Amino acid sequence: MRSRQRGVNLGLLLLISQLFRIGPSNVPPVTLATLGLNIYLFLAPQKQLLDVCISVQNAYIYKDWTRLIFSPFYHADDWHLYFNMVSLLWKGIKLERRLGSPWFAYIIGVFSLLTGVVYIMLEMVLTEFTKDRSYSRQCAVGFSGVLFALKVINNHYFPGGVAHVFGFPVANKYACWVELVAIHLVSPGTSFVGHLAGIVVGLLYTKGPLKKIMKICAGVVSSDGGYSRGYSGLRSLPRRSNAYNAYTPYNQYSPNNTYSASNEAPVYGSGEEQYQAAIRANLNDQGSGHAPRRSNYGFNIPTGPLTQEEIRQRRLNRFEG
């Protein structure tokens, strides 16, 4: 499809300027790819806005469910794109580094679809409650619903602090609600229900069953998507002969493998745990004066009676320690 015939897109130019100020190499891959997709569909839209915007009438009554896929990635104008993508940069850099790129990509995909589903449900409730059919025809596009969901989980993983909403300091845990009302008052053309849908999705993830359902569906082991804290990028976990990976479910592990105390992920995936295990093994080896024995769940269990020399050496190590 032909690119949009537009004048000077000041918002787009500011967005590109902001991206290069941060440095593309400093933006994690999923965040950068999502940003690129939104910019591409703005410059070269594959459909008209009226063909992708989501509403009860278009999606539910007319069964055009493809709108759930397209609507988050289309924007009404360059300023709409600018504010959403700048917000994505800030949230994406923090959350993708915290959760890991594969899990963050999973979140983006699920949230993009689910915010549309919740939006339709909320508009249906409003239509039924108010008996006003106009709610069923309200059509929305844009990534802001997903961003409100990301704001909720960002405040969950990075609690505390203060956000400034239109110059007023607000505790982070209340910022999304204040922004929900403030944006609607300052810019009535924005979708209040779309933003509310994003908050609901975020709360379903942090307070409700959504995170657990996502973990079950993906076969993820760890509570943060199968990656140790501090994981960044698309690196693989350290491998052993069984070729473990971050998406291997519990039942594929052998009972004889070594697990962390929380039983959330193999010890091999955490550098800190490997470091501590190596220290314990080294101390045990020094105490026995022999080759390392095979350990069981991280502990050395003696396989026979100790010699007088071993007993003497261990007593010395205890006093020196």
N, C-alpha and C positions, 0 to 999 in steps of 0.2 A: 504494500500500500504506500502511496505517496506520503512524504513527510509533511507535517503541518506547515502551512504558509503563515509565518509569524513575523513580527517585527523583532526588535532587539529584546531578547529575554534576559532582563537584568537579573532576575532571580536565579536563572541558570548560571549566568556568569559569576555571580557571587558564590554559588554552590561550588563551582569548579575552583574558584579562588580559595575557598575554605578547605577544599580537599587537598590542594597542593600546599597550603600552609601547614596542614597536619603532616602531609607526606604520604602518598599512596602506599609506600612500603611499611608504614606504621599502622595501617588499617588491616585487621585480620581478613582472611580470604572470603568468608561467607558474608561479612558486612560489606566488603568491597563489591562482591558479585551482586548482592541485593541492590546496592546503590546503582551499580551499572545497569541492571535490568530496568529499574525505574526511570533512569535517564534515557535509556534507549527507547522505551515505550512512549516516553514523552516526545522525543524527537521524531520517531518513526512508528506511530501508533498502528497496530494491526487492525483495530476496530475503532469505530466512533464511540464517544463517551456514552451516548444513549444506548449503545449496544452492549456495554459492559457494566454500567451502573447497576447496583443491586437494590431490589425492593421486594416487598411481599408479592406484588402483582407480577413482576417479571420473573422472579425466581421460583416462587412457590405456586402461584396460580397457573402461570404459563409454562412451568417446569423447565425453565432455562437455567439449569444448575451450573452451567459453565461460567456464569457471572461470579460465582463464588471464587473461581480461580483468578479471573482477570481483574475484578474490581479493585483489589487492594493496590495494584501496580499501575493504575492510571490516575492522573491528576488533572484537575480542572485548568490550572494555569501554572506559570513558572514560579510564582510566589508560593502557591500551594506545594509544589515540588520542593522548593528551597527549604521551607520551614520543616517539612517532614523529613527530608534527607539529612539536614543538619542534626536534627534530633536523633535520627538513626545512627549517625556517626558516633555521637557521644555515648549512646546506650550500647551500641553494637561493640565498640572497642572494649568497654568494660565487661560486658556479659560474655562475649565470645572468648575472651582471655580467661574468664572465670570458669566457664562451662566446657570449653573445648569446641572446636569448629563443627564436628559432626553433630553433636547434640544441639548446638545453637542453630544449625541449619534445619534440624528436625523441628525445633521450636518455631522457627519462622514459617515453615510449611504448615504446621498444625494450627498455629495462631492465625495465619492468613485465611484459612478455611473456616476456622471456628468462630472468628469474630463476625464473619458474614452470617453464619448460622444463628448466632445469638442475636445479631441485629434483626434478622427476620422474625425471630421469636418475640423480641421486645416490641417490634412494630405491630405484630399480630395482637399482642396483649393490649397495646394502646388502642388499636382499632376496635377491639371488642369492648374495652372498658369505656371508651369515650363515645362509641358509636359514630366515630368520624372516619369515613372511608379514605380521607386524604392521607392518613398515616400509611395505608397500604400502598400508596403510589409514590411515597417519598423515596427518591433514588439517590444513592450515595456511592462515591468513589474515593479512593485515596488510602494511604498507608497509616493514617493517624490512629485508626482503631487498634492495629497491631502495636503501634508505638505506646499507646496507653497500657496495653497488656505488658509490654516490656518494661514500662516504668514501674508497674506493680512488682514484677519479679526482681527488678534492679533494686528497689527499696527493700526487698526481702533478703537478697544476698549481701547488700551493703547498707545495713540499718544505720539509723542515726543521721545526723547532719541536718542542714537547713537549706531549703530551696527558696529562691526569690521569684515570686509570681507577680509580674507587673510591678516590681520594686518592693514588694512586701515580703518579709521573711516568713516562711511557713515550714514547719517540721516536715521532713521528707515523707513520713508515713501518711500525712494528710495532703500532700502536694497534688496528687492526681485528682482528688475530689475538688480541691480549690480550683485547679486548672480547668476541670470539667465545666464548672459554673462560670468561671471568669472568661474563658474563650467563647462560650455561648453568648455571654452578655456583650462582649466587645465585638464579636463577629457573628451576628445572628444567622448568617448563611451557612455556618458550619453544622455538621450533623451531631447534635447532642446525643442522640440515641446510638450513633456509630461509636462515639467516644466512650459512652457508658458500656457498650458491648465489649470494648477492649478491656475496661476495668474488670468486668465480670469474668472474662476469660483469664485475666491475670490472677484473680482471686481463686478461681477454680484450680489453677496450677499451684498456688502457694498455700491455700487453705483447704482446698477441696481434693477430689480424687483424680484430677486430670493428670498430674505428674505420675502417679502410680499407674494409671492406665497407659500412659505413653511408655513407661518403662517396661510394662508387660508386653505391649505390642512390639516394641523394638528388641526385646530380649536383653535389655541393658542390666548390668550388674550393680553399678555404683549409684548412690543416691544423687549424684550430680552428672548423670549421663555416662557413667562408666569410666570416668577419667579422674586422676588424682588432682588435688588442688594445685593450682599453678600451671596446669596443663595449658598449652597454647599451640595453636596451629593444627596441622594434620599429621603429626608424627605418630608412628605406631608404638605400641607398648613393647618393652623388651621381651624377646621371645626365648622360649625354651624348646625342647624337642616336640612338645605338643602343640606348638604354634598358637598360644593363647592370643586372643585379641579382645578389644574393649567391648565387643558386642556378643561375646560368648555367654550364654545363659548358665545359671548355676548347675543344672543337671548334666552339663557336658564336662564338668570337672571331675576328676577322680578323687575319691575320699582321701587318698594318700598325699594329695598336693598340699602345699603350705598356703594357708590363708591368713589374712589379717584378722585382728581380734574382732572387728566389727562384722566380718564375713561379707563385706560388700565388694571386695575386689582382691585379686591375687596379690601377694606380696611383691611379685615381680614388677607390678605397675607403679610402685611408689619408691622413689629414690631414697627417701628418708627411712622407710622400713627396711630396705635392703642394707642401708648403711648401719642401722642398729643391729640387724641380724649378723652382719659381718663382724661387728665389734664383739658380740656375744660368742660367736664361733672362735674368734681369735683368742679371747680370754680362756675359753675352754681348752683350746689347743695348748696354750701356754701352761695351763695348770696340769695337764696330763703328761706333757712332754712326748706325746705320740702323734701319729697322723690323725687328722680329723675323723671322728666317728660320724656315722649317718645320724642326722638329727630327725626328730619327730615333732612336727608342729612348732618348730622354733626352739626346742629345748634339747639339751644333751642328756641322755639317760645312760648311766653306766651299764655296761653289758657284762661285767664280772667284778670280782673283788679287787680292791686297790692294793697295790704294792706299798711297802713302807716308804719307798722313795716318792711315790705319787702323793701319799698322805702328807709327808713332810713338805713337799713342794706346794701343795694346796694351802697348808697352814701358813707358809711364808707369804704366798700371794694374798691371803686374807689379811694378814697383818700389814703388808705393804699397801694394800688397797685402802 
